[in-house]
Amino acid sequence: MLWRLPLRIFWWLFGGIIRAVVAIVLLIGLAYFVMRLTPLDEFWRARFYARIGKTTEAEHWYRIGLQQHPKSRFATQGHYELAEMLYEQERFSEAIGHFGKALEGNLTPEQKREALLKIAEAYLKSGKPLEAAKRFEQFAQLFSEDERASRALFLAGESYRKLRRNKDARRCWEKLSGKYPHSPFAPKALWALAELAEAEGNETLARQIYRKLVERYPQSAEAAKANARLAVWHYKQGDYKAAARAYTEALKAAPDLLREALQSEALQKWWRKLKEQISSSIQPKP
């Protein structure tokens, strides 16, 4: 009966394949049934539609999932992902609400940072500078080691200045300058502090800050502008050589910036007059 052995082996293998296929189908059906009874169904559909760019359908399923399963362990992530999508659509008010609810749950540390920062930016973009300033400061305080903390402090200062809360703006910029001296926003903070001092009529303090800016960050665009301001001040004081030196340093630091500014007729006239004053001051007397 050896001729039956290959036949039995074939039917045994074929039957195993059939059993495996049936088991897989049953497992898929069971998984689908479980998903239909849990928030996974709505949230996975939402995520799928979001990834293929169908934001309307994604938002629809996010909202259904959050409405039907508000206490689910998937709800926090659902709020966060929906908020991200609404933020990209510039629907800032709705995004703020969902980011806030997400922060009440168990987000990852990076998601917490991103949510808080985007709440601040959403307030700023929606014309609410006070709320934005508070959130930016909160971010800088909670995540002081984050590389975005210096930018948050700078934007907090800018937001306070829009509200004419100069004391708060100064506090943010001074903290930025002292705590993050190597940040690209540090020279911007010093420039803002000098402008604030000038606006308040404190020219002495403004010049001190301009000089500090030039010494610390000589190659920055802000240093070029500071040197240009110092050049004007020296010119008004009759110190034409010091004015020329300051203006030359400004051109070295940011030639494109200053040359573009020189296109204005008023500055060209001022520069010609300065050169004339310097020439006359160095000519020997007869």
C-alpha positions in Angstrom: 0.0 0.0 0.0 3.0 2.3 -0.5 1.2 4.0 -3.4 -1.3 5.5 -0.9 1.4 7.2 1.2 2.0 10.2 -1.2 -1.7 10.7 -1.4 -2.1 10.8 2.4 0.8 13.2 2.7 -0.8 15.5 0.1 -4.2 15.5 1.8 -2.5 16.1 5.2 -0.6 19.1 3.8 -3.6 20.5 1.9 -5.8 20.0 5.0 -3.2 21.9 7.1 -3.3 24.8 4.7 -7.1 24.9 4.7 -7.1 24.9 8.6 -4.5 27.7 8.6 -6.5 29.8 6.2 -9.7 29.2 8.2 -7.9 30.2 11.5 -6.6 33.4 9.9 -10.0 34.4 8.6 -11.5 33.7 12.1 -8.8 35.8 13.8 -9.4 38.7 11.4 -13.1 38.5 12.0 -12.6 38.4 15.7 -10.2 41.4 15.6 -12.7 43.3 13.5 -15.5 42.4 15.9 -13.5 43.6 18.9 -12.6 46.8 17.1 -16.2 47.5 16.4 -16.9 47.2 20.2 -14.0 49.5 21.2 -12.8 53.0 20.3 -10.1 51.4 18.1 -12.6 51.3 15.2 -13.3 55.1 15.1 -9.7 56.2 16.0 -8.0 53.9 13.5 -10.4 55.0 10.8 -9.7 58.6 11.6 -5.9 58.0 11.5 -6.2 56.1 8.2 -8.1 59.0 6.6 -5.7 61.5 8.0 -2.7 59.7 6.6 -4.1 59.6 3.1 -5.0 63.3 3.2 -8.8 63.0 3.6 -9.0 65.4 6.5 -12.8 65.9 6.4 -13.4 62.1 6.9 -10.6 62.0 9.5 -12.2 64.8 11.5 -15.6 63.1 11.3 -14.2 59.9 12.8 -12.1 61.6 15.4 -15.2 63.4 16.6 -17.4 60.3 16.7 -14.7 58.4 18.6 -14.3 61.2 21.1 -18.0 61.6 21.5 -18.8 58.0 22.0 -15.7 57.1 24.1 -14.7 60.3 26.0 -13.0 58.4 28.8 -11.2 55.9 26.7 -7.5 55.6 27.0 -7.3 56.4 23.3 -9.2 59.7 23.8 -6.0 61.6 24.8 -4.2 60.7 21.6 -7.4 61.4 19.6 -7.6 64.9 21.0 -4.0 65.5 20.2 -4.1 64.2 16.6 -7.3 66.1 15.9 -5.8 69.3 17.4 -2.7 68.9 15.1 -5.0 68.6 12.1 -7.1 71.6 13.1 -4.0 73.7 13.8 -2.7 73.0 10.2 -6.1 74.1 8.9 -5.6 77.4 10.9 -8.7 76.6 13.0 -6.9 77.9 16.0 -9.7 78.2 18.5 -10.8 74.6 18.1 -7.2 73.4 18.1 -6.5 75.1 21.4 -9.5 73.3 23.0 -8.4 69.9 21.8 -4.7 70.5 22.8 -5.9 71.5 26.2 -7.9 68.3 26.6 -5.0 66.3 25.4 -2.7 67.9 28.0 -5.1 66.6 30.7 -4.3 63.0 29.7 -1.1 60.9 29.4 0.8 62.4 26.5 4.4 61.7 25.8 6.9 64.3 27.1 7.5 65.5 23.5 3.8 65.7 22.8 3.3 67.8 25.9 5.9 70.3 24.8 4.5 70.4 21.3 0.9 70.9 22.6 1.8 73.7 25.0 3.9 75.5 22.3 1.2 75.2 19.7 -1.4 76.5 22.1 0.8 79.6 22.6 1.3 80.0 18.8 -2.4 79.5 18.2 -3.2 82.3 20.6 -0.7 84.5 18.9 -1.9 83.8 15.4 -5.6 84.3 16.5 -4.8 87.8 17.9 -4.7 87.1 21.6 -1.2 88.3 22.6 -1.8 88.2 26.4 -2.8 84.5 26.4 0.0 83.8 24.0 2.6 85.5 26.2 1.5 83.5 29.3 1.7 80.2 27.4 5.1 81.1 26.0 6.4 81.9 29.4 4.9 78.7 30.8 6.7 76.7 28.2 10.0 78.4 28.9 9.6 77.8 32.6 8.5 74.1 32.4 11.0 73.2 29.6 13.9 75.5 30.2 16.3 73.0 28.7 14.4 72.8 25.4 16.1 74.5 22.5 12.9 76.3 21.8 12.7 78.0 25.2 14.7 81.0 24.1 12.3 81.5 21.1 9.3 81.2 23.5 10.7 83.9 25.8 11.4 86.2 22.8 7.8 85.8 21.5 6.5 86.3 25.0 8.3 89.6 25.1 7.0 90.6 21.7 3.5 89.8 22.8 3.8 91.8 26.0 5.2 94.8 24.0 2.1 94.7 21.7 0.0 95.2 24.8 2.4 98.0 26.0 3.3 96.0 29.1 6.9 97.1 28.8 7.9 95.8 32.2 6.9 92.3 31.4 8.5 92.5 27.9 11.7 93.6 29.5 11.7 90.8 32.0 11.3 88.2 29.3 14.1 89.6 27.1 16.5 90.1 30.0 15.9 86.5 31.1 16.5 85.3 27.5 19.8 87.3 27.2 21.1 86.1 30.6 20.0 82.4 30.4 20.5 81.7 26.7 23.5 83.8 25.5 24.3 81.4 22.7 20.8 81.4 21.3 20.1 83.0 17.9 17.4 85.0 19.7 19.8 86.5 22.2 20.9 89.4 19.9 17.3 89.9 18.9 16.4 90.3 22.6 19.2 92.9 23.2 18.0 94.8 20.1 14.5 94.7 21.4 15.6 95.9 24.9 17.5 98.8 23.3 14.5 99.8 21.2 12.3 99.7 24.3 14.7 101.9 26.2 14.7 104.4 23.3 10.9 104.4 23.1 10.8 105.2 26.8 13.2 108.1 26.3 16.2 106.5 28.1 18.8 107.1 25.4 21.7 106.4 27.8 20.5 102.9 28.6 19.8 102.3 24.9 23.4 103.2 23.9 24.7 100.9 26.6 22.7 98.0 25.3 23.7 98.8 21.7 27.3 98.7 22.7 26.8 95.4 24.6 25.1 94.0 21.5 28.0 95.0 19.2 30.6 93.5 21.7 28.8 90.2 22.2 27.4 89.5 18.7 29.6 91.5 16.3 28.6 89.5 13.2 24.9 89.5 13.8 22.4 91.6 11.7 21.3 93.2 15.0 24.9 94.4 15.7 24.9 96.0 12.3 21.8 97.9 13.1 23.1 98.8 16.5 26.3 100.2 14.9 24.2 102.2 12.5 22.2 103.7 15.5 25.5 104.5 17.3 26.8 106.1 14.1 23.8 108.4 14.0 24.2 109.3 17.7 28.0 110.1 17.3 27.1 112.2 14.2 24.6 114.2 16.2 27.2 114.8 18.9 29.7 116.0 16.3 32.0 113.1 16.7 32.3 112.3 13.0 35.3 110.0 13.2 33.5 107.8 15.7 30.4 107.9 13.5 32.4 106.7 10.5 34.0 103.9 12.5 30.6 102.7 13.8 29.1 102.9 10.3 32.1 101.0 8.8 31.6 98.2 11.4 28.0 98.0 10.5 28.8 97.5 6.9 31.3 94.8 7.8 28.7 92.9 9.9 25.8 93.0 7.5 26.7 94.7 4.2 23.6 93.6 2.3 21.3 94.9 5.1 23.0 98.3 5.3 23.4 98.7 1.5 19.7 98.1 1.0 19.0 100.7 3.7 21.3 103.1 2.0 19.0 103.1 -1.0 16.8 105.6 0.8 17.5 109.2 -0.2 17.7 110.4 3.4 20.4 108.0 4.4 22.4 108.7 1.2 22.3 112.4 2.0 23.3 111.8 5.6 26.3 109.6 4.5 27.5 112.2 2.0 27.3 114.9 4.6 29.2 112.7 7.1 32.0 112.1 4.6 32.2 115.9 4.0 32.4 116.6 7.7 35.2 114.0 8.2 37.2 115.4 5.2 37.0 118.9 6.6 38.0 117.8 10.1 41.2 116.1 8.9 42.3 118.8 6.4 45.2 120.8 7.8 44.5 124.4 8.7 46.3 127.0 6.5 
